[in-house]
Amino acid sequence: MRFRGFADIEVLSIGSIEAVSAARHVLMAERGVTNRATLESGHVTFVEAA
């Protein structure tokens, strides 16, 4: 996942909705991001099937 102003955040997920949610959690919990525009800017940059 990529968010405006942040490096890619790698998450394991079964779908894009779950990936966005997991990456937002990383931004909020681990990096202290609270800006709504930043949190809403997330998009999938790369998908690798297992």
N, C-alpha and C positions, 0 to 999 in steps of 0.2 A: 504494500500500500504506500502511496505517496500523498503527503499533505503539503499544502502551500507553506513554504519556508522550512520544511523539515526533510531530512534524509529519508530514504525508504525504510519502512518498518516491515519486517518479515513476520508473517503470522501463518499458522496452520489452520485451515478451515475447510468446511465441506461446501461452501458457497460464498458468493460475493457479499451477501448481506452479513453473514457471520464474520467475514474477513474485515469489513468496515467496522463492525462493532468491536472486534478484538483489537484492532489497531487504534481506534479511538480510546479504548480503555488504557492502552499503553501510554498514549499521549497524556491522558488526564492523570493516571495514577503514578506513572514513573517520571514524567517530564513536567508535570504541573500546568499543562496547557488548559486554559479555560475559555479562550477566544472562540466564540461560536462559529465565526466565518472560517477559521482554521479547521475546526473539527468537521465542518460540513464540506471541506474541500477535498476530502479523501477520494482517491480513485485507485483501481487495480492497475498495477504496472506490469506484472508478470505472473503467469500461472504455470505451475509445474505439477503434473499429475504424478501420483505415487503408484 
